[in-house]
Amino acid sequence: MNKGKPYFFAVLLIVGGLALLGNRADADGDRFYSDLTRLDRIVTKITENYVEEVSSKELVDAAIAGMRGVLDPHTAYFDAKDYEDLKINTEGEFGGLGIQIGMRGQVLTVVSPLSGTPAQRMGIQAGDQILRIDTLDTRGITVDAAVGKLRGKPGSKVTLRIHREGVTEPLDFSITREIIKIESVPYAAMLNDSVAYVKVTQFSRTTADDLEAKIRDLQKHGNPRALVLDLRTNPGGLLNQAVAVSELFLDKGVTVVQTKGRVRGQNQDYRSERAPLWTGKLAVLVNGSSASAAEIVAGAIQDWDRGVLLGVTSFGKGSVQTVQEIDKRGNALKLTTAHYYTPSGRDINKAENGRRGRAAAVNEDGEDEAEPGDTALAPHSAKDARVSQAAKASDTAVFHTRSGRAVKAAGGITPDRIVPDRRYARFVLELYRKNMFFDFTVKHRAEAAAKAPGGAITPAFEVSPELLGEFRVFVFADTTFSRYRGAAAIALEQSRAAWKKERADRGDTLSGAPDFDRAYAALDGLLRSDAEREYTANLDFIRRELKAEFLGAALGELARTTHELKGDGQVLEALRILGDSRLYAATLKPAPAVKSTATAPAKK
């Protein structure tokens, strides 16, 4: 009946054998094997009686998906291909071309070639449309599928057929794949004469070494007295790299992070094992997309008063995932086994990022697994540890840094100074959504370069009034913006529809409708000019963004980043605090004592 049945019978025999143990286990109050028996019976009924044939793989995959539904969102099952992709992302190297790609107008398009890669050396440009990958037509292809076709064994070749703006005939590029190093520390520079800046985008295999090399280079050539460490939009990565990065800033011997799980062997205390590389003033930037390993670093620096944290509260992904291979075919399970705790004892994990909102791991008897001394900043008794753990379950629990500053344990890392992320006007978001900046740059890059001093775009390039005027024409030639209506105009239209419906529902003869229509038309006409007004209101931002696009297209992402940092509000606030020694010191001092019933670790 089922061609996969011999295999399935083997599975059932195994489960059935366990079921015999289940009868015995029930007598001892252990339901594990009896629950397996229940699963065995359900599977048997489905395979024997269901109206259509169902493969064993479908049933097993569905069962796995169901199991995930009662676990936390970070537990995941990987088939062989997905597991290989996971290893590529964490190990930081793969065979490829070195291009960032995306969909622009439903066409596979090069967003940016990476500096020093095969694609960049062969002359691939931002805006190039990829029509074909070898013999595969890219119409209808997904970005993930395209990435799979572009990657391959180092030394192998792939041919791209490209459509380029201004070139009538398609261009063919035969490119040899190379190992592409994923830059986890892609940018380091001096922001001014005394403050250095480094950006860390992820925590992969070489992050700590790369960061140390960048800082040493800055020390050698820039002689900085303060450092901005940017962990914004950093999704995390390897735990050992989070510890190694923290060691660059913390004293030797102090706790960086603790992990605590249900099984006693999962409780670990990770300490700094080296002298710090950077001992000067430090500012760390985080936002709502800073997660996991990034939060470990930020939490340790905050708890030890090693630097000032700025931005907005981080994501709150404070759980440890262990990847376990489950067979010889390359399938694997990423399983949450513990939570991360900062040196003061704060659980980094937000309730919504855990299983059923639980804030702390407990053992199978429902008791806390904490042991005396688990909170690194406070050597205290087992009773104190239990009280501290209970406090962490509350969003109002308060802990203290080394100097005595109060920090809350509501999940995630809350900065010392809240500096909101940049907010974009709805009109600007529409410009981004329609790829207006990118598309305009692709069409006008050669023209802008020809009119620039020296006939080339350099870091000193400025968007001329003429170019800005051309962009305005380009924007309003688009049907989206010729019909653009602001939020007030949309609300007015909704009010008009609601007014008419309400009167119709009452059986009203719509008396007074002409007066309403005249008032509506007057307001609508006034509000329809919003698009031009919004364009003018956002002119400075539009000019900066156009410059960023032209610099990125002509000189690469480093030039773009250098420009963008000059208008970054969170970076500017970091510069202000680092440039004022009194303000910096005051930020790291505890507030005047206030009576509190919350239990928190004492200073070391």
C-alpha positions as CSV (number, residue, x, y, z in Angstrom):
1,M,0.0,0.0,0.0
2,N,2.7,2.4,1.0
3,K,6.1,2.2,-0.7
4,G,7.7,3.8,2.4
5,K,6.1,1.3,4.7
6,P,9.0,-1.1,5.4
7,Y,10.9,1.9,6.8
8,F,7.8,3.0,8.7
9,F,7.3,-0.4,10.2
10,A,10.9,-0.2,11.5
11,V,10.0,3.1,13.1
12,L,6.8,1.6,14.6
13,L,8.7,-1.4,15.9
14,I,11.1,0.8,17.7
15,V,8.4,3.0,19.1
16,G,6.3,0.0,19.9
17,G,9.2,-1.5,21.8
18,L,9.5,1.7,23.8
19,A,5.7,1.4,24.4
20,L,6.4,-1.9,26.3
21,L,8.6,0.1,28.6
22,G,5.9,2.7,28.8
23,N,3.5,0.3,30.6
24,R,6.2,-0.3,33.2
25,A,7.1,3.4,33.3
26,D,3.5,4.3,34.1
27,A,3.7,2.3,37.3
28,D,6.5,4.5,38.3
29,G,4.7,7.7,37.4
30,D,6.8,8.4,34.4
31,R,4.7,9.4,31.4
32,F,7.4,9.8,28.8
33,Y,7.2,6.3,27.2
34,S,3.4,6.2,27.5
35,D,3.2,9.4,25.5
36,L,5.4,7.8,22.8
37,T,2.9,4.9,22.8
38,R,0.2,7.4,22.1
39,L,2.2,8.9,19.2
40,D,2.8,5.3,17.9
41,R,-1.0,4.6,17.9
42,I,-1.8,7.8,16.1
43,V,0.8,7.2,13.4
44,T,-0.4,3.6,12.9
45,K,-4.0,4.7,12.5
46,I,-3.0,7.4,9.9
47,T,-0.8,5.0,7.8
48,E,-3.4,2.2,7.9
49,N,-6.7,4.1,7.5
50,Y,-6.3,7.7,6.1
51,V,-8.1,8.3,2.8
52,E,-4.9,9.3,1.0
53,E,-1.4,7.9,1.2
54,V,0.8,10.0,3.5
55,S,4.6,9.5,3.4
56,S,6.6,8.9,6.6
57,K,8.6,12.0,5.9
58,E,5.5,14.2,5.8
59,L,4.3,12.8,9.1
60,V,7.7,13.2,10.8
61,D,8.2,16.7,9.5
62,A,4.7,17.7,10.7
63,A,5.4,16.1,14.1
64,I,8.7,18.1,14.3
65,A,6.9,21.3,13.4
66,G,4.3,20.6,16.0
67,M,7.0,20.1,18.7
68,R,8.4,23.5,17.8
69,G,5.0,25.0,18.5
70,V,5.3,24.4,22.2
71,L,9.0,25.5,22.5
72,D,10.6,28.9,22.2
73,P,10.9,30.6,18.8
74,H,14.6,30.0,18.6
75,T,14.5,26.2,18.6
76,A,14.6,25.0,15.0
77,Y,15.1,21.9,12.9
78,F,17.5,22.1,9.9
79,D,17.5,19.7,7.0
80,A,21.0,19.1,5.4
81,K,20.9,22.1,3.1
82,D,19.7,24.6,5.8
83,Y,22.3,23.2,8.2
84,E,25.0,23.8,5.6
85,D,23.8,27.4,5.2
86,L,23.9,27.9,9.0
87,K,27.5,26.8,9.1
88,I,28.4,29.1,6.2
89,N,26.8,32.1,8.1
90,T,28.7,31.3,11.4
91,E,32.0,30.2,9.9
92,G,32.1,33.3,7.7
93,E,33.4,31.9,4.4
94,F,31.9,30.5,1.3
95,G,32.6,30.2,-2.4
96,G,30.9,33.0,-4.3
97,L,31.2,36.2,-6.3
98,G,31.0,38.9,-3.7
99,I,27.7,40.7,-4.6
100,Q,24.7,41.8,-2.6
101,I,21.5,41.1,-4.6
102,G,17.9,42.0,-4.3
103,M,14.7,42.4,-6.2
104,R,14.1,45.8,-7.8
105,G,10.9,46.1,-9.8
106,Q,10.7,42.2,-9.7
107,V,14.0,42.0,-11.5
108,L,17.1,40.4,-9.9
109,T,19.5,43.3,-9.4
110,V,22.9,43.9,-8.0
111,V,22.6,46.1,-4.9
112,S,26.3,46.4,-4.4
113,P,29.5,44.6,-5.3
114,L,31.7,44.0,-2.2
115,S,35.1,45.6,-2.4
116,G,38.0,43.4,-3.4
117,T,35.8,40.5,-4.6
118,P,35.7,38.7,-8.0
119,A,32.6,40.6,-9.0
120,Q,34.0,44.0,-8.2
121,R,37.3,43.2,-10.0
122,M,35.3,42.1,-13.1
123,G,33.4,45.3,-13.2
124,I,30.0,44.3,-11.9
125,Q,28.2,47.5,-10.8
126,A,25.3,48.5,-8.5
127,G,22.1,48.5,-10.5
128,D,23.1,45.8,-13.0
129,Q,20.2,43.5,-13.7
130,I,21.0,39.8,-13.7
131,L,19.1,38.3,-16.7
132,R,20.7,34.8,-16.6
133,I,22.8,32.7,-14.3
134,D,24.7,30.3,-16.5
135,T,21.7,28.9,-18.6
136,L,19.0,29.7,-16.0
137,D,16.6,32.6,-16.8
138,T,16.1,34.6,-13.7
139,R,12.5,35.7,-14.4
140,G,10.5,34.6,-11.4
141,I,13.5,33.5,-9.4
142,T,13.6,34.2,-5.6
143,V,16.6,35.9,-4.0
144,D,17.4,32.7,-2.0
145,A,17.3,30.5,-5.1
146,A,19.6,33.0,-6.9
147,V,22.1,33.0,-4.0
148,G,22.1,29.2,-4.2
149,K,23.0,29.4,-7.9
150,L,25.7,32.0,-7.4
151,R,27.5,30.2,-4.6
152,G,29.6,27.2,-5.4
153,K,33.0,25.5,-5.1
154,P,35.9,28.0,-5.0
155,G,37.7,28.0,-8.4
156,S,34.5,27.1,-10.3
157,K,33.1,29.6,-12.8
158,V,29.6,31.1,-13.3
159,T,28.5,33.2,-16.2
160,L,26.1,36.1,-15.6
161,R,24.2,37.9,-18.4
162,I,23.7,41.5,-17.3
163,H,21.5,44.4,-18.5
164,R,23.1,47.7,-17.7
165,E,21.5,51.1,-17.8
166,G,22.6,52.9,-21.0
167,V,24.0,49.8,-22.7
168,T,21.7,48.5,-25.5
169,E,23.1,44.9,-25.7
170,P,23.3,42.5,-22.7
171,L,26.8,42.0,-21.2
172,D,28.2,38.5,-20.3
173,F,30.6,38.1,-17.4
174,S,32.4,34.8,-16.7
175,I,33.5,35.1,-13.0
176,T,35.6,32.6,-11.0
177,R,34.2,31.9,-7.6
178,E,36.5,32.6,-4.6
179,I,36.3,32.2,-0.8
180,I,34.3,35.3,0.3
181,K,35.1,36.4,3.8
182,I,32.0,37.8,5.5
183,E,33.2,41.0,7.2
184,S,32.0,41.0,10.8
185,V,34.0,44.3,11.4
186,P,33.5,46.0,8.1
187,Y,34.2,49.6,9.1
188,A,36.7,51.4,11.4
189,A,37.7,55.0,11.2
190,M,38.4,58.2,13.2
191,L,35.3,60.3,13.6
192,N,37.4,63.3,14.7
193,D,40.8,63.9,16.0
194,S,40.2,62.0,19.3
195,V,37.3,59.6,18.8
196,A,37.5,56.3,16.9
197,Y,34.5,54.3,15.6
198,V,34.2,50.6,14.8
199,K,31.2,48.7,13.5
200,V,30.5,45.1,14.4
201,T,27.8,43.5,12.3
202,Q,27.8,39.9,13.6
203,F,29.8,37.5,15.9
204,S,31.3,34.9,13.6
205,R,34.5,32.8,13.9
206,T,37.0,35.6,13.5
207,T,35.1,38.6,15.0
208,A,37.3,39.2,18.1
209,D,40.5,38.9,16.1
210,D,39.2,41.2,13.4
211,L,38.1,43.8,16.0
212,E,41.4,43.7,17.8
213,A,43.3,44.2,14.5
214,K,41.1,47.2,13.7
215,I,41.5,48.8,17.1
216,R,45.3,48.3,17.0
217,D,45.4,49.9,13.6
218,L,43.4,52.9,14.9
219,Q,45.7,53.2,17.9
220,K,48.7,53.1,15.6
221,H,47.6,55.7,13.1
222,G,44.9,57.8,14.8
223,N,45.9,57.9,18.5
224,P,42.2,58.0,19.7
225,R,41.3,58.8,23.3
226,A,37.8,57.5,23.1
227,L,36.0,54.7,21.1
228,V,32.5,54.2,19.8
229,L,31.6,50.5,19.5
230,D,28.5,50.2,17.2
231,L,26.5,47.0,17.8
232,R,23.2,48.3,16.2
233,T,21.4,45.8,14.0
234,N,23.8,43.1,15.1
235,P,21.8,39.8,15.3
236,G,24.5,38.0,17.4
237,G,26.3,34.8,16.7
238,L,28.9,32.7,18.6
239,L,29.0,32.9,22.4
240,N,32.8,32.4,22.5
241,Q,33.2,35.4,20.3
242,A,31.0,37.5,22.5
243,V,33.2,36.6,25.4
244,A,36.4,37.3,23.4
245,V,35.1,40.7,22.2
246,S,34.2,41.7,25.8
247,E,37.7,40.8,27.0
248,L,39.1,43.6,24.8
249,F,37.4,46.1,27.2
250,L,37.0,44.4,30.6
251,D,39.5,43.7,33.4
252,K,41.1,40.3,33.6
253,G,39.2,37.8,35.8
254,V,35.8,39.4,35.8
255,T,32.6,37.6,34.7
256,V,31.4,38.4,31.2
257,V,28.3,36.3,31.1
258,Q,26.6,33.3,32.8
259,T,24.5,30.6,31.2
260,K,21.9,28.8,33.3
261,G,19.7,25.9,32.1
262,R,17.6,23.1,33.5
263,V,20.5,20.7,33.4
264,R,23.2,21.5,36.0
265,G,26.0,21.0,33.4
266,Q,24.6,23.9,31.4
267,N,25.4,26.4,34.1
268,Q,28.6,28.1,33.2
269,D,30.5,31.2,34.3
270,Y,32.5,32.8,31.5
271,R,35.3,35.1,32.7
272,S,37.8,37.4,31.0
273,E,41.1,35.6,30.7
274,R,43.3,38.5,29.4
275,A,44.2,42.1,30.1
276,P,42.0,44.6,28.1
277,L,43.2,46.0,24.8
278,W,41.2,49.3,25.1
279,T,41.1,51.1,28.5
280,G,40.0,54.6,27.3
281,K,36.5,56.1,27.3
282,L,34.0,53.9,25.5
283,A,30.5,54.4,24.1
284,V,28.4,51.4,22.9
285,L,25.5,51.8,20.5
286,V,22.5,49.4,20.6
287,N,19.0,49.3,19.1
288,G,16.0,47.0,18.9
289,S,17.8,44.8,16.4
290,S,20.9,44.2,18.7
291,A,20.5,40.6,19.9
292,S,22.1,37.6,21.6
293,A,25.9,38.0,21.5
294,A,25.6,41.7,21.0
295,E,23.6,41.9,24.2
296,I,26.1,39.9,26.1
297,V,28.8,42.4,25.2
298,A,26.6,45.4,25.9
299,G,25.4,44.0,29.2
300,A,28.9,43.2,30.5
301,I,30.2,46.6,29.6
302,Q,27.2,48.2,31.4
303,D,27.4,46.1,34.5
304,W,31.1,46.8,35.0
305,D,30.6,50.5,34.3
306,R,33.1,50.2,31.5
307,G,31.4,52.4,29.1
308,V,28.2,54.4,28.3
309,L,25.4,52.7,26.5
310,L,23.3,54.7,24.0
311,G,20.4,54.0,21.7
312,V,17.2,52.1,22.5
313,T,16.5,48.8,24.4
314,S,18.0,45.8,22.6
315,F,16.0,42.8,21.3
316,G,16.1,40.6,24.3
317,K,17.2,37.3,22.8
318,G,19.1,35.9,25.7
319,S,18.9,32.2,25.1
320,V,21.6,29.7,24.3
321,Q,21.2,27.4,21.3
322,T,23.2,24.2,20.9
323,V,23.3,22.7,17.4
324,Q,23.1,18.9,17.6
325,E,23.5,16.7,14.5
326,I,20.8,14.0,14.6
327,D,21.8,11.7,11.8
328,K,24.5,11.0,9.1
329,R,22.5,12.8,6.4
330,G,23.3,16.2,7.7
331,N,20.1,17.0,9.5
332,A,20.4,18.9,12.8
333,L,18.5,20.4,15.7
334,K,19.1,23.8,17.1
335,L,17.9,23.5,20.7
336,T,17.6,26.2,23.3
337,T,19.4,24.8,26.4
338,A,20.0,27.8,28.7
339,H,19.6,31.5,29.2
340,Y,22.2,34.3,29.3
341,Y,22.6,36.3,32.4
342,T,24.7,39.5,32.7
343,P,27.4,39.8,35.5
344,S,24.9,41.5,37.8
345,G,22.4,38.6,37.3
346,R,20.0,40.1,34.8
347,D,18.2,37.6,32.5
348,I,18.7,39.0,29.0
349,N,15.8,37.1,27.5
350,K,12.5,38.9,27.1
351,A,9.5,36.9,28.2
352,E,8.0,36.9,24.6
353,N,11.3,35.4,23.3
354,G,11.0,32.4,25.6
355,R,8.7,29.4,26.0
356,R,5.3,30.5,27.3
357,G,6.7,33.7,28.6
358,R,8.9,32.1,31.3
359,A,11.7,34.5,32.3
360,A,14.1,31.9,33.8
361,A,14.9,28.3,33.3
362,V,13.8,25.9,36.1
363,N,14.5,22.3,36.7
364,E,12.0,19.5,36.2
365,D,10.7,19.8,39.8
366,G,10.0,23.5,39.2
367,E,12.8,24.6,41.4
368,D,15.4,27.2,40.5
369,E,18.8,25.8,39.4
370,A,20.8,28.7,40.9
371,E,23.7,28.0,43.1
372,P,25.4,30.2,45.7
373,G,27.7,32.7,44.0
374,D,25.9,32.5,40.6
375,T,25.7,36.3,40.5
376,A,29.2,37.4,39.8
377,L,29.1,40.9,41.2
378,A,27.8,39.6,44.6
379,P,29.2,36.7,46.6
380,H,26.1,35.9,48.5
381,S,24.3,32.9,50.2
382,A,22.1,30.3,48.5
383,K,19.1,32.1,50.0
384,D,20.1,35.4,48.5
385,A,20.6,33.6,45.1
386,R,17.0,32.3,45.2
387,V,15.6,35.7,46.1
388,S,17.6,37.2,43.3
389,Q,16.3,34.7,40.8
390,A,12.8,35.3,41.9
391,A,13.3,39.0,41.4
392,K,14.5,38.4,37.9
393,A,11.0,37.0,37.0
394,S,9.6,40.5,37.5
395,D,9.9,43.3,35.0
396,T,10.4,45.7,37.9
397,A,13.4,43.8,39.4
398,V,16.3,46.1,39.9
399,F,20.0,45.1,39.9
400,H,23.1,47.2,40.3
401,T,26.3,47.8,38.4
402,R,29.8,47.8,40.0
403,S,29.4,51.4,41.0
404,G,25.9,50.9,42.3
405,R,23.9,52.2,39.3
406,A,20.4,50.7,39.2
407,V,19.7,48.6,36.1
408,K,16.4,46.9,35.4
409,A,15.8,43.3,34.4
410,A,12.9,43.6,32.0
411,G,14.7,41.6,29.2
412,G,17.1,43.1,26.7
413,I,19.6,45.7,27.6
414,T,18.3,49.2,28.3
415,P,20.9,52.0,27.4
416,D,22.1,54.5,30.0
417,R,20.9,57.2,27.7
418,I,17.9,56.6,25.4
419,V,18.6,58.1,22.0
420,P,15.7,57.3,19.6
421,D,16.3,55.7,16.2
422,R,16.0,58.0,13.3
423,R,12.3,58.4,12.3
424,Y,11.4,58.7,8.6
425,A,8.5,60.7,7.3
426,R,5.9,58.7,5.4
427,F,6.9,60.5,2.2
428,V,10.5,59.4,2.6
429,L,9.5,55.8,3.3
430,E,7.6,55.8,0.0
431,L,10.8,57.0,-1.7
432,Y,12.6,54.0,-0.2
433,R,9.8,51.6,-0.9
434,K,9.8,52.6,-4.6
435,N,13.6,52.4,-4.8
436,M,13.7,56.0,-6.0
437,F,17.1,56.9,-4.7
438,F,18.7,53.7,-6.0
439,D,17.0,53.8,-9.4
440,F,17.9,57.5,-10.0
441,T,21.5,56.9,-9.1
442,V,21.7,54.0,-11.6
443,K,20.4,56.2,-14.3
444,H,22.4,59.3,-13.5
445,R,25.7,58.0,-12.2
446,A,27.7,58.6,-15.3
447,E,26.2,62.1,-15.8
448,A,26.9,63.0,-12.2
449,A,30.5,61.8,-12.5
450,A,31.1,63.7,-15.7
451,K,29.8,67.0,-14.1
452,A,31.8,66.5,-10.9
453,P,35.2,68.3,-10.4
454,G,37.9,66.2,-12.1
455,G,35.2,64.2,-13.9
456,A,34.8,61.6,-11.1
457,I,32.8,61.2,-7.9
458,T,35.1,61.6,-4.8
459,P,34.3,61.7,-1.1
460,A,34.0,65.5,-1.6
461,F,31.1,65.1,-4.1
462,E,28.1,67.2,-3.4
463,V,24.6,67.0,-4.9
464,S,24.2,70.1,-7.1
465,P,20.9,72.1,-7.3
466,E,20.6,70.9,-10.9
467,L,20.9,67.2,-9.9
468,L,18.4,67.8,-7.1
469,G,16.0,69.3,-9.6
470,E,16.4,66.3,-11.9
471,F,15.5,64.0,-8.9
472,R,12.4,66.0,-8.2
473,V,11.3,65.5,-11.9
474,F,12.2,61.9,-11.6
475,V,10.1,61.4,-8.5
476,F,6.9,63.1,-9.6
477,A,7.1,61.4,-13.0
478,D,6.4,58.2,-11.1
479,T,2.7,57.4,-10.9
480,T,2.9,56.7,-7.2
481,F,4.1,60.2,-6.4
482,S,1.9,62.0,-9.0
483,R,-1.0,60.5,-7.0
484,Y,0.6,60.7,-3.6
485,R,-1.7,61.6,-0.8
486,G,-0.5,62.4,2.7
487,A,-2.0,60.9,5.9
488,A,-4.4,63.9,6.4
489,A,-5.8,63.5,2.9
490,I,-6.3,59.7,3.4
491,A,-8.1,60.4,6.7
492,L,-10.3,63.0,5.0
493,E,-11.3,60.5,2.4
494,Q,-12.1,57.9,5.1
495,S,-14.2,60.5,7.0
496,R,-16.2,61.3,3.8
497,A,-16.9,57.6,3.2
498,A,-17.9,57.1,6.9
499,W,-20.2,60.1,6.8
500,K,-22.0,58.9,3.7
501,K,-22.4,55.4,5.1
502,E,-23.7,56.5,8.4
503,R,-26.4,58.7,6.7
504,A,-27.3,55.9,4.3
505,D,-27.7,53.4,7.1
506,R,-30.1,55.8,8.8
507,G,-32.1,56.1,5.6
508,D,-31.2,59.8,5.4
509,T,-31.9,61.5,2.1
510,L,-28.4,63.0,2.3
511,S,-29.8,66.5,2.7
512,G,-26.9,68.8,3.1
513,A,-24.7,66.7,0.9
514,P,-23.8,69.6,-1.5
515,D,-22.5,71.7,1.4
516,F,-20.5,68.7,2.6
517,D,-19.1,68.0,-0.8
518,R,-18.1,71.6,-1.3
519,A,-16.3,71.6,2.0
520,Y,-14.7,68.3,1.2
521,A,-13.5,69.5,-2.2
522,A,-11.9,72.6,-0.7
523,L,-10.0,70.6,2.0
524,D,-9.1,67.9,-0.5
525,G,-7.6,70.4,-2.8
526,L,-5.6,72.0,0.0
527,L,-4.3,68.6,1.2
528,R,-3.4,67.3,-2.3
529,S,-0.5,69.7,-2.4
530,D,1.0,67.8,0.5
531,A,3.4,65.8,-1.8
532,E,5.2,69.0,-3.0
533,R,5.3,70.3,0.5
534,E,6.6,67.1,1.9
535,Y,9.3,66.9,-0.7
536,T,10.4,70.4,0.2
537,A,10.2,69.7,4.0
538,N,12.5,66.6,3.5
539,L,14.9,68.3,1.1
540,D,17.9,68.2,3.3
541,F,17.4,64.5,4.0
542,I,16.9,63.8,0.3
543,R,20.1,65.6,-0.6
544,R,22.1,63.6,2.1
545,E,20.6,60.3,0.9
546,L,21.3,61.0,-2.8
547,K,24.9,61.7,-1.9
548,A,25.1,58.5,0.1
549,E,23.8,56.5,-3.0
550,F,26.2,58.2,-5.4
551,L,29.2,57.6,-3.1
552,G,28.1,54.0,-2.5
553,A,27.7,53.3,-6.2
554,A,31.0,55.0,-7.2
555,L,33.3,54.3,-4.2
556,G,31.7,51.4,-2.3
557,E,30.1,50.9,1.1
558,L,33.0,52.4,3.1
559,A,32.5,55.8,1.5
560,R,28.7,55.6,2.0
561,T,29.1,54.7,5.7
562,T,31.6,57.6,6.3
563,H,29.0,60.0,4.9
564,E,26.1,58.5,6.7
565,L,27.8,58.7,10.1
566,K,28.0,62.4,9.9
567,G,24.2,62.7,10.1
568,D,23.7,59.8,12.6
569,G,21.9,61.2,15.7
570,Q,23.0,58.4,18.0
571,V,26.7,58.7,16.8
572,L,26.5,62.5,17.3
573,E,25.2,62.0,20.9
574,A,28.1,59.5,21.6
575,L,30.5,62.2,20.4
576,R,29.0,64.8,22.7
577,I,29.2,62.6,25.8
578,L,32.7,61.3,25.0
579,G,33.9,64.8,24.3
580,D,32.7,66.0,27.8
581,S,34.7,64.3,30.5
582,R,32.3,65.5,33.3
583,L,29.2,64.4,31.4
584,Y,30.8,61.0,30.7
585,A,31.8,60.5,34.4
586,A,28.3,61.6,35.6
587,T,26.6,59.1,33.3
588,L,28.5,56.3,34.9
589,K,27.8,57.4,38.5
590,P,24.8,56.0,40.5
591,A,21.8,58.2,41.1
592,P,21.1,59.4,44.6
593,A,19.9,56.6,46.8
594,V,16.2,55.8,46.7
595,K,14.5,53.4,49.1
596,S,13.7,50.2,47.2
597,T,12.3,46.8,48.1
598,A,14.0,45.0,45.2
599,T,16.8,42.7,45.9
600,A,20.0,43.2,43.9
601,P,23.6,42.1,43.9
602,A,25.9,44.1,46.1
603,K,29.1,45.6,44.7
604,K,32.2,43.3,44.4
